[in-house]
C-alpha cells in the first residue's frame, strides 16, 4: 500500500526531530509572551474563501457536502485565528499575541518542501498597528530560527511593503488587474524573466518592461531606499516606503534585504511583507508573513490591525538536515530488563515499574531465552541490562551489566544510577 502523495510518514526518528524542533520554536514564542491556541481542522468554505485569492481557493481540500453545510480543511491559520479573535474581540486585552503549531492541508502538486499535508509554526498579533509590532514579528522569526542553530550566514530575509509596490504599479497596472499582477510578481522569483513577461502579457499588461524593472530593485535597505528615491512617488508608495523605513530602523540584521518582488501570494496582505529563504536559494521559502489590517473587518469584526508569520516544517527540516542541525533524540533504552524465568515476571515487572519512574526501561515481552534477550538489548542499543531471576528475587538484588564495558554489579534495584 502506498501513502497518499504529498503526505509524510513520521517514523520514530523523524517524529522526534519534528517534535524537538517545534518544542524549540514554542519556547521562543512563549518567552516573547505569546499564548498557545488551536482551531478546528475544518472551517466553512465561506470563511476559507472570503479573502484568500483565486489560487488558494483551488487548493482547498473540500469535504463532501451534506445538506446545506459545506466545509473544507484549513490551508493556513491566519483566517481561522482571525475568526477566533472576532468571537471574543471586545473582551480580549490588546494587543492579542497568539501562537500555534499544528497541521494544515493544501491540494497542490507535491514537490520537495511542499506537501499536501504539512505542519506550521507561527504567530499572530492583533490590535497593534506600529512599526514596533512589525519589527517584533520579524525579530521573533529570526530568533526562532537562530534557536535551531541556523545563523545569519545561512538565510536571507526578504522584506518589502505592499503599499510601496502597489503605489509603484499604480500607473502601470489597471486597478482590476492588480491582484492578478501581484500574484505573477510573487511567482516571478521562481521562473525566468521571459516567463514572467509572458504571464504579464497574457493578462493584458502593456508596460511589462517597467514592471520587470521594479522586480530587480533589491539589496540593502540603504541601497533600495536610494533607488526608490529616484521615482516620483504617489501617496500610497510614500506611505509604504515610510512604513518600511520605520520597521527596518528597529530590526537590523545582515541577512535582511529589501526586495520589491516580495509581495506574498495571499490576497489579504496590506503592508509589510517578508519571506525567509536559505542563502543558496535551493529550497522553497522557510517562512513568510506580513501585515493584514483589513481581514478582521472583512470577516465581520471591528476594524483591527494585525500582523504575523508562519514557518513551514517541511522546508525547515530540509535546511536543518543539510546544515546537520536537525535535532536528534536517543531512541535506545537506558535499561533493558532480562527476565530469566517466567515465574519471576510479576516481581520483575514491579522492579521495571519503579525503574521507569527515572529511566527509559524496556522489558522482554516474548518470553525469549536469556541469550536472545541480551542480543535484542544490544540491537536496541541499551546502555545497561538488568538480569532478574529466582536468585536475584531471593536476595532482593538485581544484576546490572554495563553493555559498553561488560562489567556486572549485584545491587539493590532502588540504588541503580545510570
Buried (B, 14 or more C-beta within 10 A) or exposed (E): EEEEEBEBEEEEEEEBBBBBBBEBBBEBBEEBEBEEBEBEBBBEBEBBBBBBBEBBBEBBBEEEEEEEEBBBBBBBBBBBBBBBBBEEBEEEEEBBBBBBBBEBBBBBEBEEBBBBBBBBBBBBBBBBBBBEBBBBBBBBBBBBBBBBBBEBEBBBBBBBBBBBBBBBBBEBBEEEBBBBBBBBBBBBBEEEEEEBBEBBEEEEBEEBEBBBEBBEBBBEBEEBBEBBEEEEBEEBBBBBBBBBBBBBEBBEBEBBBBBBBBBBBBBBBBBBBBBBBBEEEEBBBBBBBBBBBBBBEBBEBEEBBBBBBBBBBBBBBBBBEBBEBBBEEEEBBBBBBBBBBEEBBEBBBEBBEBBBEEBBBBBBEEEBEBEEBBEBBEEBEBBBBBBBBEBBBEEEBBBBBEBEEEEEEEEEBEEBEB
